[in-house]
Amino acid sequence: MMTNYMEWIGSLSSLLGAFLIATHSEFSQYGWIAFIIANLALITFSVAIKRYGLLLQQVGFTVTSLLGLYHSGLI
């Protein structure tokens, strides 16, 4: 059951992050926070379903999300 929640949280947070960044608005930088939430949810999901290729991808995306947070000035 928890895996279903993690999958949906990851999917919806990813879409929100992409939308926010694509708007090029004053709120765009918060897209990186949505991506971090998505990354953590999908890391949890990939471990739970034992999909290590997906896990590697999400760890890589977490690094790029942290880089985005840094460049946006949020961290």
Predicted model as a PDB file, atoms N, CA, C, CB and O in Angstrom, pLDDT in the B-factor column:
MODEL        1                                                                  
ATOM      1  N   MET A   1       0.820  -1.195   0.000  1.00 79.00           N  
ATOM      2  CA  MET A   1       0.000   0.000   0.000  1.00 79.00           C  
ATOM      3  C   MET A   1       0.867   1.263   0.000  1.00 79.00           C  
ATOM      4  CB  MET A   1      -0.935  -0.004   1.208  1.00 79.00           C  
ATOM      5  O   MET A   1       0.585   2.215  -0.728  1.00 79.00           O  
ATOM      6  N   MET A   2       1.931   1.266   0.827  1.00 87.00           N  
ATOM      7  CA  MET A   2       2.809   2.436   0.870  1.00 87.00           C  
ATOM      8  C   MET A   2       3.457   2.686  -0.487  1.00 87.00           C  
ATOM      9  CB  MET A   2       3.888   2.255   1.943  1.00 87.00           C  
ATOM     10  O   MET A   2       3.685   3.835  -0.865  1.00 87.00           O  
ATOM     11  N   THR A   3       3.754   1.618  -1.218  1.00 91.00           N  
ATOM     12  CA  THR A   3       4.379   1.802  -2.530  1.00 91.00           C  
ATOM     13  C   THR A   3       3.462   2.572  -3.474  1.00 91.00           C  
ATOM     14  CB  THR A   3       4.742   0.444  -3.145  1.00 91.00           C  
ATOM     15  O   THR A   3       3.937   3.371  -4.280  1.00 91.00           O  
ATOM     16  N   ASN A   4       2.159   2.343  -3.382  1.00 92.00           N  
ATOM     17  CA  ASN A   4       1.215   3.093  -4.221  1.00 92.00           C  
ATOM     18  C   ASN A   4       1.283   4.580  -3.921  1.00 92.00           C  
ATOM     19  CB  ASN A   4      -0.216   2.584  -4.012  1.00 92.00           C  
ATOM     20  O   ASN A   4       1.285   5.405  -4.835  1.00 92.00           O  
ATOM     21  N   TYR A   5       1.339   4.922  -2.637  1.00 95.00           N  
ATOM     22  CA  TYR A   5       1.428   6.337  -2.255  1.00 95.00           C  
ATOM     23  C   TYR A   5       2.726   6.958  -2.753  1.00 95.00           C  
ATOM     24  CB  TYR A   5       1.326   6.491  -0.731  1.00 95.00           C  
ATOM     25  O   TYR A   5       2.725   8.073  -3.275  1.00 95.00           O  
ATOM     26  N   MET A   6       3.832   6.239  -2.591  1.00 96.00           N  
ATOM     27  CA  MET A   6       5.129   6.773  -3.023  1.00 96.00           C  
ATOM     28  C   MET A   6       5.151   6.984  -4.538  1.00 96.00           C  
ATOM     29  CB  MET A   6       6.273   5.822  -2.602  1.00 96.00           C  
ATOM     30  O   MET A   6       5.685   7.980  -5.026  1.00 96.00           O  
ATOM     31  N   GLU A   7       4.571   6.047  -5.266  1.00 96.00           N  
ATOM     32  CA  GLU A   7       4.516   6.179  -6.726  1.00 96.00           C  
ATOM     33  C   GLU A   7       3.728   7.426  -7.122  1.00 96.00           C  
ATOM     34  CB  GLU A   7       3.880   4.922  -7.362  1.00 96.00           C  
ATOM     35  O   GLU A   7       4.164   8.191  -7.982  1.00 96.00           O  
ATOM     36  N   TRP A   8       2.567   7.631  -6.494  1.00 97.00           N  
ATOM     37  CA  TRP A   8       1.729   8.788  -6.839  1.00 97.00           C  
ATOM     38  C   TRP A   8       2.348  10.095  -6.366  1.00 97.00           C  
ATOM     39  CB  TRP A   8       0.337   8.632  -6.234  1.00 97.00           C  
ATOM     40  O   TRP A   8       2.304  11.091  -7.087  1.00 97.00           O  
ATOM     41  N   ILE A   9       2.918  10.108  -5.180  1.00 97.00           N  
ATOM     42  CA  ILE A   9       3.591  11.320  -4.698  1.00 97.00           C  
ATOM     43  C   ILE A   9       4.735  11.674  -5.631  1.00 97.00           C  
ATOM     44  CB  ILE A   9       4.112  11.130  -3.251  1.00 97.00           C  
ATOM     45  O   ILE A   9       4.915  12.839  -5.983  1.00 97.00           O  
ATOM     46  N   GLY A  10       5.508  10.678  -6.031  1.00 97.00           N  
ATOM     47  CA  GLY A  10       6.621  10.915  -6.953  1.00 97.00           C  
ATOM     48  C   GLY A  10       6.164  11.430  -8.305  1.00 97.00           C  
ATOM     49  O   GLY A  10       6.743  12.371  -8.846  1.00 97.00           O  
ATOM     50  N   SER A  11       5.140  10.823  -8.841  1.00 97.00           N  
ATOM     51  CA  SER A  11       4.637  11.238 -10.157  1.00 97.00           C  
ATOM     52  C   SER A  11       4.069  12.654 -10.133  1.00 97.00           C  
ATOM     53  CB  SER A  11       3.568  10.267 -10.640  1.00 97.00           C  
ATOM     54  O   SER A  11       4.405  13.479 -10.983  1.00 97.00           O  
ATOM     55  N   LEU A  12       3.211  12.927  -9.161  1.00 98.00           N  
ATOM     56  CA  LEU A  12       2.575  14.244  -9.100  1.00 98.00           C  
ATOM     57  C   LEU A  12       3.566  15.346  -8.743  1.00 98.00           C  
ATOM     58  CB  LEU A  12       1.443  14.229  -8.091  1.00 98.00           C  
ATOM     59  O   LEU A  12       3.480  16.454  -9.272  1.00 98.00           O  
ATOM     60  N   SER A  13       4.497  15.050  -7.856  1.00 98.00           N  
ATOM     61  CA  SER A  13       5.509  16.052  -7.502  1.00 98.00           C  
ATOM     62  C   SER A  13       6.420  16.357  -8.686  1.00 98.00           C  
ATOM     63  CB  SER A  13       6.346  15.570  -6.309  1.00 98.00           C  
ATOM     64  O   SER A  13       6.813  17.506  -8.890  1.00 98.00           O  
ATOM     65  N   SER A  14       6.753  15.338  -9.460  1.00 98.00           N  
ATOM     66  CA  SER A  14       7.568  15.559 -10.663  1.00 98.00           C  
ATOM     67  C   SER A  14       6.859  16.468 -11.658  1.00 98.00           C  
ATOM     68  CB  SER A  14       7.906  14.224 -11.331  1.00 98.00           C  
ATOM     69  O   SER A  14       7.465  17.380 -12.220  1.00 98.00           O  
ATOM     70  N   LEU A  15       5.587  16.215 -11.866  1.00 98.00           N  
ATOM     71  CA  LEU A  15       4.812  17.055 -12.785  1.00 98.00           C  
ATOM     72  C   LEU A  15       4.717  18.486 -12.276  1.00 98.00           C  
ATOM     73  CB  LEU A  15       3.409  16.477 -12.983  1.00 98.00           C  
ATOM     74  O   LEU A  15       4.834  19.432 -13.056  1.00 98.00           O  
ATOM     75  N   LEU A  16       4.505  18.651 -10.978  1.00 98.00           N  
ATOM     76  CA  LEU A  16       4.445  19.986 -10.397  1.00 98.00           C  
ATOM     77  C   LEU A  16       5.783  20.709 -10.563  1.00 98.00           C  
ATOM     78  CB  LEU A  16       4.061  19.906  -8.911  1.00 98.00           C  
ATOM     79  O   LEU A  16       5.819  21.881 -10.937  1.00 98.00           O  
ATOM     80  N   GLY A  17       6.876  20.006 -10.284  1.00 98.00           N  
ATOM     81  CA  GLY A  17       8.196  20.610 -10.440  1.00 98.00           C  
ATOM     82  C   GLY A  17       8.459  21.052 -11.867  1.00 98.00           C  
ATOM     83  O   GLY A  17       8.950  22.156 -12.102  1.00 98.00           O  
ATOM     84  N   ALA A  18       8.134  20.192 -12.814  1.00 98.00           N  
ATOM     85  CA  ALA A  18       8.342  20.537 -14.220  1.00 98.00           C  
ATOM     86  C   ALA A  18       7.486  21.741 -14.617  1.00 98.00           C  
ATOM     87  CB  ALA A  18       8.017  19.332 -15.121  1.00 98.00           C  
ATOM     88  O   ALA A  18       7.953  22.626 -15.334  1.00 98.00           O  
ATOM     89  N   PHE A  19       6.256  21.773 -14.160  1.00 98.00           N  
ATOM     90  CA  PHE A  19       5.370  22.896 -14.457  1.00 98.00           C  
ATOM     91  C   PHE A  19       5.929  24.197 -13.893  1.00 98.00           C  
ATOM     92  CB  PHE A  19       3.971  22.637 -13.894  1.00 98.00           C  
ATOM     93  O   PHE A  19       5.994  25.209 -14.590  1.00 98.00           O  
ATOM     94  N   LEU A  20       6.330  24.161 -12.631  1.00 97.00           N  
ATOM     95  CA  LEU A  20       6.835  25.383 -11.998  1.00 97.00           C  
ATOM     96  C   LEU A  20       8.079  25.910 -12.707  1.00 97.00           C  
ATOM     97  CB  LEU A  20       7.148  25.125 -10.526  1.00 97.00           C  
ATOM     98  O   LEU A  20       8.189  27.111 -12.952  1.00 97.00           O  
ATOM     99  N   ILE A  21       9.003  25.034 -13.034  1.00 96.00           N  
ATOM    100  CA  ILE A  21      10.223  25.476 -13.705  1.00 96.00           C  
ATOM    101  C   ILE A  21       9.917  25.990 -15.106  1.00 96.00           C  
ATOM    102  CB  ILE A  21      11.242  24.333 -13.773  1.00 96.00           C  
ATOM    103  O   ILE A  21      10.529  26.958 -15.558  1.00 96.00           O  
ATOM    104  N   ALA A  22       8.987  25.358 -15.787  1.00 97.00           N  
ATOM    105  CA  ALA A  22       8.645  25.771 -17.153  1.00 97.00           C  
ATOM    106  C   ALA A  22       7.942  27.123 -17.214  1.00 97.00           C  
ATOM    107  CB  ALA A  22       7.771  24.728 -17.795  1.00 97.00           C  
ATOM    108  O   ALA A  22       7.951  27.771 -18.261  1.00 97.00           O  
ATOM    109  N   THR A  23       7.331  27.561 -16.109  1.00 96.00           N  
ATOM    110  CA  THR A  23       6.607  28.832 -16.147  1.00 96.00           C  
ATOM    111  C   THR A  23       7.530  30.046 -16.170  1.00 96.00           C  
ATOM    112  CB  THR A  23       5.687  28.927 -14.960  1.00 96.00           C  
ATOM    113  O   THR A  23       7.103  31.138 -16.544  1.00 96.00           O  
ATOM    114  N   HIS A  24       8.787  29.870 -15.776  1.00 95.00           N  
ATOM    115  CA  HIS A  24       9.739  30.992 -15.714  1.00 95.00           C  
ATOM    116  C   HIS A  24       9.148  32.165 -14.932  1.00 95.00           C  
ATOM    117  CB  HIS A  24      10.130  31.450 -17.138  1.00 95.00           C  
ATOM    118  O   HIS A  24       9.277  33.324 -15.325  1.00 95.00           O  
ATOM    119  N   SER A  25       8.497  31.832 -13.817  1.00 95.00           N  
ATOM    120  CA  SER A  25       7.862  32.855 -12.987  1.00 95.00           C  
ATOM    121  C   SER A  25       8.667  33.052 -11.709  1.00 95.00           C  
ATOM    122  CB  SER A  25       6.400  32.467 -12.653  1.00 95.00           C  
ATOM    123  O   SER A  25       9.720  32.443 -11.523  1.00 95.00           O  
ATOM    124  N   GLU A  26       8.163  33.901 -10.842  1.00 93.00           N  
ATOM    125  CA  GLU A  26       8.823  34.117  -9.562  1.00 93.00           C  
ATOM    126  C   GLU A  26       8.757  32.873  -8.679  1.00 93.00           C  
ATOM    127  CB  GLU A  26       8.195  35.300  -8.842  1.00 93.00           C  
ATOM    128  O   GLU A  26       9.492  32.776  -7.696  1.00 93.00           O  
ATOM    129  N   PHE A  27       7.896  31.930  -9.012  1.00 94.00           N  
ATOM    130  CA  PHE A  27       7.744  30.702  -8.245  1.00 94.00           C  
ATOM    131  C   PHE A  27       8.524  29.529  -8.839  1.00 94.00           C  
ATOM    132  CB  PHE A  27       6.286  30.342  -8.150  1.00 94.00           C  
ATOM    133  O   PHE A  27       8.516  28.434  -8.276  1.00 94.00           O  
ATOM    134  N   SER A  28       9.180  29.741  -9.943  1.00 95.00           N  
ATOM    135  CA  SER A  28       9.874  28.659 -10.637  1.00 95.00           C  
ATOM    136  C   SER A  28      10.883  27.935  -9.770  1.00 95.00           C  
ATOM    137  CB  SER A  28      10.563  29.195 -11.845  1.00 95.00           C  
ATOM    138  O   SER A  28      11.022  26.715  -9.858  1.00 95.00           O  
ATOM    139  N   GLN A  29      11.585  28.678  -8.934  1.00 94.00           N  
ATOM    140  CA  GLN A  29      12.624  28.046  -8.122  1.00 94.00           C  
ATOM    141  C   GLN A  29      12.062  26.981  -7.186  1.00 94.00           C  
ATOM    142  CB  GLN A  29      13.358  29.096  -7.315  1.00 94.00           C  
ATOM    143  O   GLN A  29      12.785  26.069  -6.784  1.00 94.00           O  
ATOM    144  N   TYR A  30      10.788  27.086  -6.838  1.00 96.00           N  
ATOM    145  CA  TYR A  30      10.185  26.097  -5.953  1.00 96.00           C  
ATOM    146  C   TYR A  30       9.931  24.760  -6.658  1.00 96.00           C  
ATOM    147  CB  TYR A  30       8.883  26.637  -5.392  1.00 96.00           C  
ATOM    148  O   TYR A  30       9.607  23.761  -6.015  1.00 96.00           O  
ATOM    149  N   GLY A  31      10.079  24.755  -7.953  1.00 97.00           N  
ATOM    150  CA  GLY A  31      10.012  23.495  -8.690  1.00 97.00           C  
ATOM    151  C   GLY A  31      11.075  22.512  -8.234  1.00 97.00           C  
ATOM    152  O   GLY A  31      10.866  21.299  -8.262  1.00 97.00           O  
ATOM    153  N   TRP A  32      12.229  23.045  -7.809  1.00 97.00           N  
ATOM    154  CA  TRP A  32      13.309  22.166  -7.335  1.00 97.00           C  
ATOM    155  C   TRP A  32      12.920  21.461  -6.045  1.00 97.00           C  
ATOM    156  CB  TRP A  32      14.599  22.967  -7.120  1.00 97.00           C  
ATOM    157  O   TRP A  32      13.318  20.318  -5.819  1.00 97.00           O  
ATOM    158  N   ILE A  33      12.150  22.126  -5.201  1.00 97.00           N  
ATOM    159  CA  ILE A  33      11.670  21.483  -3.977  1.00 97.00           C  
ATOM    160  C   ILE A  33      10.708  20.353  -4.330  1.00 97.00           C  
ATOM    161  CB  ILE A  33      10.979  22.514  -3.047  1.00 97.00           C  
ATOM    162  O   ILE A  33      10.758  19.275  -3.737  1.00 97.00           O  
ATOM    163  N   ALA A  34       9.842  20.606  -5.292  1.00 98.00           N  
ATOM    164  CA  ALA A  34       8.918  19.555  -5.743  1.00 98.00           C  
ATOM    165  C   ALA A  34       9.697  18.375  -6.313  1.00 98.00           C  
ATOM    166  CB  ALA A  34       7.933  20.109  -6.803  1.00 98.00           C  
ATOM    167  O   ALA A  34       9.330  17.222  -6.087  1.00 98.00           O  
ATOM    168  N   PHE A  35      10.771  18.656  -7.051  1.00 98.00           N  
ATOM    169  CA  PHE A  35      11.596  17.570  -7.583  1.00 98.00           C  
ATOM    170  C   PHE A  35      12.270  16.773  -6.474  1.00 98.00           C  
ATOM    171  CB  PHE A  35      12.649  18.127  -8.527  1.00 98.00           C  
ATOM    172  O   PHE A  35      12.357  15.549  -6.569  1.00 98.00           O  
ATOM    173  N   ILE A  36      12.750  17.440  -5.425  1.00 97.00           N  
ATOM    174  CA  ILE A  36      13.366  16.726  -4.300  1.00 97.00           C  
ATOM    175  C   ILE A  36      12.344  15.796  -3.642  1.00 97.00           C  
ATOM    176  CB  ILE A  36      13.933  17.730  -3.259  1.00 97.00           C  
ATOM    177  O   ILE A  36      12.659  14.651  -3.321  1.00 97.00           O  
ATOM    178  N   ILE A  37      11.139  16.285  -3.447  1.00 98.00           N  
ATOM    179  CA  ILE A  37      10.072  15.449  -2.873  1.00 98.00           C  
ATOM    180  C   ILE A  37       9.820  14.240  -3.773  1.00 98.00           C  
ATOM    181  CB  ILE A  37       8.759  16.273  -2.688  1.00 98.00           C  
ATOM    182  O   ILE A  37       9.690  13.114  -3.295  1.00 98.00           O  
ATOM    183  N   ALA A  38       9.752  14.488  -5.081  1.00 98.00           N  
ATOM    184  CA  ALA A  38       9.538  13.402  -6.033  1.00 98.00           C  
ATOM    185  C   ALA A  38      10.689  12.406  -5.992  1.00 98.00           C  
ATOM    186  CB  ALA A  38       9.373  13.957  -7.450  1.00 98.00           C  
ATOM    187  O   ALA A  38      10.468  11.195  -5.992  1.00 98.00           O  
ATOM    188  N   ASN A  39      11.924  12.916  -5.956  1.00 98.00           N  
ATOM    189  CA  ASN A  39      13.085  12.030  -5.913  1.00 98.00           C  
ATOM    190  C   ASN A  39      13.048  11.126  -4.689  1.00 98.00           C  
ATOM    191  CB  ASN A  39      14.374  12.844  -5.919  1.00 98.00           C  
ATOM    192  O   ASN A  39      13.273   9.920  -4.800  1.00 98.00           O  
ATOM    193  N   LEU A  40      12.765  11.698  -3.525  1.00 97.00           N  
ATOM    194  CA  LEU A  40      12.731  10.901  -2.299  1.00 97.00           C  
ATOM    195  C   LEU A  40      11.616   9.858  -2.342  1.00 97.00           C  
ATOM    196  CB  LEU A  40      12.550  11.809  -1.083  1.00 97.00           C  
ATOM    197  O   LEU A  40      11.807   8.718  -1.918  1.00 97.00           O  
ATOM    198  N   ALA A  41      10.456  10.254  -2.853  1.00 98.00           N  
ATOM    199  CA  ALA A  41       9.343   9.309  -2.961  1.00 98.00           C  
ATOM    200  C   ALA A  41       9.680   8.175  -3.927  1.00 98.00           C  
ATOM    201  CB  ALA A  41       8.068  10.033  -3.420  1.00 98.00           C  
ATOM    202  O   ALA A  41       9.386   7.011  -3.654  1.00 98.00           O  
ATOM    203  N   LEU A  42      10.295   8.520  -5.053  1.00 98.00           N  
ATOM    204  CA  LEU A  42      10.591   7.488  -6.043  1.00 98.00           C  
ATOM    205  C   LEU A  42      11.792   6.639  -5.655  1.00 98.00           C  
ATOM    206  CB  LEU A  42      10.834   8.120  -7.391  1.00 98.00           C  
ATOM    207  O   LEU A  42      11.899   5.494  -6.092  1.00 98.00           O  
ATOM    208  N   ILE A  43      12.695   7.175  -4.845  1.00 98.00           N  
ATOM    209  CA  ILE A  43      13.768   6.343  -4.277  1.00 98.00           C  
ATOM    210  C   ILE A  43      13.152   5.297  -3.356  1.00 98.00           C  
ATOM    211  CB  ILE A  43      14.810   7.216  -3.499  1.00 98.00           C  
ATOM    212  O   ILE A  43      13.496   4.117  -3.421  1.00 98.00           O  
ATOM    213  N   THR A  44      12.236   5.743  -2.497  1.00 97.00           N  
ATOM    214  CA  THR A  44      11.545   4.813  -1.601  1.00 97.00           C  
ATOM    215  C   THR A  44      10.783   3.761  -2.399  1.00 97.00           C  
ATOM    216  CB  THR A  44      10.581   5.574  -0.671  1.00 97.00           C  
ATOM    217  O   THR A  44      10.832   2.572  -2.082  1.00 97.00           O  
ATOM    218  N   PHE A  45      10.091   4.201  -3.416  1.00 97.00           N  
ATOM    219  CA  PHE A  45       9.329   3.294  -4.284  1.00 97.00           C  
ATOM    220  C   PHE A  45      10.235   2.277  -4.961  1.00 97.00           C  
ATOM    221  CB  PHE A  45       8.563   4.088  -5.340  1.00 97.00           C  
ATOM    222  O   PHE A  45       9.936   1.083  -4.956  1.00 97.00           O  
ATOM    223  N   SER A  46      11.338   2.735  -5.543  1.00 97.00           N  
ATOM    224  CA  SER A  46      12.222   1.821  -6.277  1.00 97.00           C  
ATOM    225  C   SER A  46      12.876   0.791  -5.367  1.00 97.00           C  
ATOM    226  CB  SER A  46      13.295   2.607  -7.003  1.00 97.00           C  
ATOM    227  O   SER A  46      13.075  -0.354  -5.774  1.00 97.00           O  
ATOM    228  N   VAL A  47      13.217   1.183  -4.131  1.00 97.00           N  
ATOM    229  CA  VAL A  47      13.764   0.216  -3.175  1.00 97.00           C  
ATOM    230  C   VAL A  47      12.698  -0.817  -2.811  1.00 97.00           C  
ATOM    231  CB  VAL A  47      14.280   0.935  -1.899  1.00 97.00           C  
ATOM    232  O   VAL A  47      12.979  -2.014  -2.747  1.00 97.00           O  
ATOM    233  N   ALA A  48      11.475  -0.343  -2.574  1.00 96.00           N  
ATOM    234  CA  ALA A  48      10.386  -1.241  -2.175  1.00 96.00           C  
ATOM    235  C   ALA A  48      10.068  -2.278  -3.243  1.00 96.00           C  
ATOM    236  CB  ALA A  48       9.139  -0.439  -1.862  1.00 96.00           C  
ATOM    237  O   ALA A  48       9.743  -3.423  -2.927  1.00 96.00           O  
ATOM    238  N   ILE A  49      10.161  -1.877  -4.509  1.00 96.00           N  
ATOM    239  CA  ILE A  49       9.839  -2.830  -5.585  1.00 96.00           C  
ATOM    240  C   ILE A  49      11.097  -3.485  -6.166  1.00 96.00           C  
ATOM    241  CB  ILE A  49       9.063  -2.119  -6.702  1.00 96.00           C  
ATOM    242  O   ILE A  49      11.020  -4.235  -7.139  1.00 96.00           O  
ATOM    243  N   LYS A  50      12.258  -3.192  -5.561  1.00 96.00           N  
ATOM    244  CA  LYS A  50      13.540  -3.793  -5.950  1.00 96.00           C  
ATOM    245  C   LYS A  50      13.883  -3.545  -7.417  1.00 96.00           C  
ATOM    246  CB  LYS A  50      13.514  -5.288  -5.683  1.00 96.00           C  
ATOM    247  O   LYS A  50      14.244  -4.466  -8.150  1.00 96.00           O  
ATOM    248  N   ARG A  51      13.763  -2.286  -7.830  1.00 97.00           N  
ATOM    249  CA  ARG A  51      14.117  -1.862  -9.188  1.00 97.00           C  
ATOM    250  C   ARG A  51      15.313  -0.929  -9.073  1.00 97.00           C  
ATOM    251  CB  ARG A  51      12.905  -1.156  -9.919  1.00 97.00           C  
ATOM    252  O   ARG A  51      15.171   0.271  -8.838  1.00 97.00           O  
ATOM    253  N   TYR A  52      16.499  -1.514  -9.244  1.00 97.00           N  
ATOM    254  CA  TYR A  52      17.722  -0.786  -8.943  1.00 97.00           C  
ATOM    255  C   TYR A  52      18.165   0.140 -10.070  1.00 97.00           C  
ATOM    256  CB  TYR A  52      18.818  -1.753  -8.636  1.00 97.00           C  
ATOM    257  O   TYR A  52      18.927   1.074  -9.822  1.00 97.00           O  
ATOM    258  N   GLY A  53      17.718  -0.087 -11.276  1.00 97.00           N  
ATOM    259  CA  GLY A  53      17.962   0.862 -12.356  1.00 97.00           C  
ATOM    260  C   GLY A  53      17.205   2.160 -12.096  1.00 97.00           C  
ATOM    261  O   GLY A  53      17.744   3.252 -12.279  1.00 97.00           O  
ATOM    262  N   LEU A  54      15.966   2.029 -11.673  1.00 97.00           N  
ATOM    263  CA  LEU A  54      15.156   3.196 -11.309  1.00 97.00           C  
ATOM    264  C   LEU A  54      15.763   3.909 -10.104  1.00 97.00           C  
ATOM    265  CB  LEU A  54      13.700   2.775 -11.005  1.00 97.00           C  
ATOM    266  O   LEU A  54      15.762   5.138 -10.039  1.00 97.00           O  
ATOM    267  N   LEU A  55      16.281   3.132  -9.150  1.00 98.00           N  
ATOM    268  CA  LEU A  55      16.937   3.719  -7.983  1.00 98.00           C  
ATOM    269  C   LEU A  55      18.141   4.552  -8.403  1.00 98.00           C  
ATOM    270  CB  LEU A  55      17.369   2.622  -7.001  1.00 98.00           C  
ATOM    271  O   LEU A  55      18.305   5.682  -7.943  1.00 98.00           O  
ATOM    272  N   LEU A  56      18.977   4.007  -9.268  1.00 98.00           N  
ATOM    273  CA  LEU A  56      20.145   4.746  -9.747  1.00 98.00           C  
ATOM    274  C   LEU A  56      19.724   6.030 -10.450  1.00 98.00           C  
ATOM    275  CB  LEU A  56      20.980   3.876 -10.694  1.00 98.00           C  
ATOM    276  O   LEU A  56      20.329   7.082 -10.240  1.00 98.00           O  
ATOM    277  N   GLN A  57      18.702   5.951 -11.275  1.00 98.00           N  
ATOM    278  CA  GLN A  57      18.202   7.130 -11.977  1.00 98.00           C  
ATOM    279  C   GLN A  57      17.733   8.195 -10.977  1.00 98.00           C  
ATOM    280  CB  GLN A  57      17.048   6.742 -12.930  1.00 98.00           C  
ATOM    281  O   GLN A  57      18.044   9.375 -11.141  1.00 98.00           O  
ATOM    282  N   GLN A  58      17.006   7.796  -9.967  1.00 98.00           N  
ATOM    283  CA  GLN A  58      16.483   8.755  -9.004  1.00 98.00           C  
ATOM    284  C   GLN A  58      17.585   9.359  -8.133  1.00 98.00           C  
ATOM    285  CB  GLN A  58      15.442   8.089  -8.126  1.00 98.00           C  
ATOM    286  O   GLN A  58      17.503  10.526  -7.750  1.00 98.00           O  
ATOM    287  N   VAL A  59      18.610   8.574  -7.823  1.00 98.00           N  
ATOM    288  CA  VAL A  59      19.753   9.141  -7.099  1.00 98.00           C  
ATOM    289  C   VAL A  59      20.436  10.196  -7.965  1.00 98.00           C  
ATOM    290  CB  VAL A  59      20.765   8.027  -6.698  1.00 98.00           C  
ATOM    291  O   VAL A  59      20.811  11.259  -7.470  1.00 98.00           O  
ATOM    292  N   GLY A  60      20.597   9.907  -9.254  1.00 98.00           N  
ATOM    293  CA  GLY A  60      21.171  10.889 -10.180  1.00 98.00           C  
ATOM    294  C   GLY A  60      20.308  12.132 -10.289  1.00 98.00           C  
ATOM    295  O   GLY A  60      20.830  13.246 -10.295  1.00 98.00           O  
ATOM    296  N   PHE A  61      18.998  11.961 -10.375  1.00 97.00           N  
ATOM    297  CA  PHE A  61      18.093  13.105 -10.440  1.00 97.00           C  
ATOM    298  C   PHE A  61      18.109  13.910  -9.137  1.00 97.00           C  
ATOM    299  CB  PHE A  61      16.672  12.632 -10.746  1.00 97.00           C  
ATOM    300  O   PHE A  61      17.920  15.126  -9.152  1.00 97.00           O  
ATOM    301  N   THR A  62      18.333  13.229  -8.020  1.00 98.00           N  
ATOM    302  CA  THR A  62      18.443  13.950  -6.751  1.00 98.00           C  
ATOM    303  C   THR A  62      19.648  14.878  -6.766  1.00 98.00           C  
ATOM    304  CB  THR A  62      18.547  12.965  -5.575  1.00 98.00           C  
ATOM    305  O   THR A  62      19.576  16.002  -6.269  1.00 98.00           O  
ATOM    306  N   VAL A  63      20.746  14.414  -7.331  1.00 98.00           N  
ATOM    307  CA  VAL A  63      21.941  15.258  -7.442  1.00 98.00           C  
ATOM    308  C   VAL A  63      21.636  16.488  -8.298  1.00 98.00           C  
ATOM    309  CB  VAL A  63      23.127  14.457  -8.049  1.00 98.00           C  
ATOM    310  O   VAL A  63      22.004  17.605  -7.933  1.00 98.00           O  
ATOM    311  N   THR A  64      20.969  16.288  -9.429  1.00 97.00           N  
ATOM    312  CA  THR A  64      20.651  17.439 -10.279  1.00 97.00           C  
ATOM    313  C   THR A  64      19.633  18.369  -9.610  1.00 97.00           C  
ATOM    314  CB  THR A  64      20.111  16.962 -11.634  1.00 97.00           C  
ATOM    315  O   THR A  64      19.679  19.584  -9.805  1.00 97.00           O  
ATOM    316  N   SER A  65      18.719  17.801  -8.826  1.00 97.00           N  
ATOM    317  CA  SER A  65      17.756  18.634  -8.098  1.00 97.00           C  
ATOM    318  C   SER A  65      18.458  19.468  -7.026  1.00 97.00           C  
ATOM    319  CB  SER A  65      16.662  17.756  -7.456  1.00 97.00           C  
ATOM    320  O   SER A  65      18.131  20.639  -6.832  1.00 97.00           O  
ATOM    321  N   LEU A  66      19.412  18.866  -6.338  1.00 97.00           N  
ATOM    322  CA  LEU A  66      20.184  19.621  -5.344  1.00 97.00           C  
ATOM    323  C   LEU A  66      20.993  20.729  -6.015  1.00 97.00           C  
ATOM    324  CB  LEU A  66      21.122  18.679  -4.560  1.00 97.00           C  
ATOM    325  O   LEU A  66      21.115  21.827  -5.473  1.00 97.00           O  
ATOM    326  N   LEU A  67      21.535  20.446  -7.176  1.00 97.00           N  
ATOM    327  CA  LEU A  67      22.251  21.461  -7.941  1.00 97.00           C  
ATOM    328  C   LEU A  67      21.309  22.591  -8.329  1.00 97.00           C  
ATOM    329  CB  LEU A  67      22.894  20.845  -9.194  1.00 97.00           C  
ATOM    330  O   LEU A  67      21.676  23.762  -8.240  1.00 97.00           O  
ATOM    331  N   GLY A  68      20.106  22.254  -8.757  1.00 95.00           N  
ATOM    332  CA  GLY A  68      19.110  23.274  -9.075  1.00 95.00           C  
ATOM    333  C   GLY A  68      18.735  24.114  -7.871  1.00 95.00           C  
ATOM    334  O   GLY A  68      18.595  25.332  -7.979  1.00 95.00           O  
ATOM    335  N   LEU A  69      18.571  23.468  -6.715  1.00 94.00           N  
ATOM    336  CA  LEU A  69      18.289  24.200  -5.482  1.00 94.00           C  
ATOM    337  C   LEU A  69      19.420  25.165  -5.154  1.00 94.00           C  
ATOM    338  CB  LEU A  69      18.072  23.228  -4.319  1.00 94.00           C  
ATOM    339  O   LEU A  69      19.178  26.304  -4.755  1.00 94.00           O  
ATOM    340  N   TYR A  70      20.635  24.711  -5.322  1.00 95.00           N  
ATOM    341  CA  TYR A  70      21.800  25.544  -5.031  1.00 95.00           C  
ATOM    342  C   TYR A  70      21.842  26.770  -5.973  1.00 95.00           C  
ATOM    343  CB  TYR A  70      23.106  24.708  -5.168  1.00 95.00           C  
ATOM    344  O   TYR A  70      22.022  27.904  -5.528  1.00 95.00           O  
ATOM    345  N   HIS A  71      21.675  26.519  -7.254  1.00 95.00           N  
ATOM    346  CA  HIS A  71      21.727  27.625  -8.227  1.00 95.00           C  
ATOM    347  C   HIS A  71      20.545  28.582  -8.113  1.00 95.00           C  
ATOM    348  CB  HIS A  71      21.779  27.069  -9.633  1.00 95.00           C  
ATOM    349  O   HIS A  71      20.642  29.743  -8.511  1.00 95.00           O  
ATOM    350  N   SER A  72      19.443  28.100  -7.575  1.00 93.00           N  
ATOM    351  CA  SER A  72      18.283  28.975  -7.401  1.00 93.00           C  
ATOM    352  C   SER A  72      18.421  29.850  -6.146  1.00 93.00           C  
ATOM    353  CB  SER A  72      16.999  28.138  -7.318  1.00 93.00           C  
ATOM    354  O   SER A  72      17.669  30.808  -5.964  1.00 93.00           O  
ATOM    355  N   GLY A  73      19.371  29.518  -5.303  1.00 90.00           N  
ATOM    356  CA  GLY A  73      19.574  30.278  -4.077  1.00 90.00           C  
ATOM    357  C   GLY A  73      18.753  29.803  -2.907  1.00 90.00           C  
ATOM    358  O   GLY A  73      18.749  30.448  -1.858  1.00 90.00           O  
ATOM    359  N   LEU A  74      18.056  28.693  -3.055  1.00 86.00           N  
ATOM    360  CA  LEU A  74      17.235  28.176  -1.954  1.00 86.00           C  
ATOM    361  C   LEU A  74      18.067  27.450  -0.898  1.00 86.00           C  
ATOM    362  CB  LEU A  74      16.172  27.235  -2.498  1.00 86.00           C  
ATOM    363  O   LEU A  74      17.639  27.313   0.248  1.00 86.00           O  
ATOM    364  N   ILE A  75      19.263  26.983  -1.286  1.00 86.00           N  
ATOM    365  CA  ILE A  75      20.199  26.403  -0.300  1.00 86.00           C  
ATOM    366  C   ILE A  75      21.584  26.984  -0.520  1.00 86.00           C  
ATOM    367  CB  ILE A  75      20.241  24.844  -0.406  1.00 86.00           C  
ATOM    368  O   ILE A  75      22.521  26.634   0.198  1.00 86.00           O  
TER     369      ILE A  75                                                      
ENDMDL                                                                          
END                                                                             
